[in-house]
Each structure stands twice: as C-alpha cells, then as structure tokens.
Amino acid sequence: MVPRQERYSVDIPVDCATRDLFVSNRITNLSRSGLFIECSEPFPLQSEVDLTIRLRDPDITLKAMGRVIWNYDIRNGTSHIIPGNGIKLVAMSAEHRALLEACLERLGRESAAPAVARV
C-alpha cells in the first residue's frame, strides 16, 4: 500500500486544457502526486488535462499533464461535498518536478511553523 501524501491547502491559479475545453481555475489543494481544482462542472473521469500552474513565490509557471481520477472532495473538517477535479499528475519535466518539490517543501515548513501573533 502506498502511503498517503501530505496535501496542502493552497490558492494557486491554473489553466486546464482538454481536447475540447479550456478553463482557468484555482487549485485548492496540492500534493506531490496530484491536485484538486474546485469547479461547478467537473471534467469527465479519466480525461487527460494539460495544466499550466502559476506559482507566485517565486513567480514561476509549471507545465504538467494530468488525469482526472475523481470529481468530488469533502471540505476538511466538514461533510460538505465540493464539486471539482481531482487530478493525478502523470507527466512533468524534471525541472518542473523539482520546482514543485521545492514549493511543497516550503509549504511543509510554513505549516509546521508555530503561529505568530501580529499586533
């Protein structure tokens, strides 16, 4: 059994293109192996999707190929069902994979850091 990968809540712009459709949306959670995009009309299961992910810090664009493997998620800590696209990352250049890994590493450090009160 493959261990579950750490997923991070994010708000990252993404362009998604299939053979028949192009949409701009937002990634709401991200892991090493995939991502979830909230949207009102999900793509069909097993659709191949070209992804253009726009990270802000640092300002870089990642390209990847994904496959839709589920269409609904449950908001963390609730039973609220969210329509969207659960996408498994199936192809990405080594350079873009390294940039994604660095982003996830940064997210891991940020989520492990103690909260600091701002006054």
Secondary structure, DSSP 8 states (H G I E B T S, - for coil): -------EEEEEEEEEE-SS-EEEEEEEEE-SSEEEEE-SS---TT-EEEEEEEETTTTEEEEEEEEEEEEEEE-TTS--EEEEEEEEEEE--HHHHHHHHHHHHHHHHHHHS------
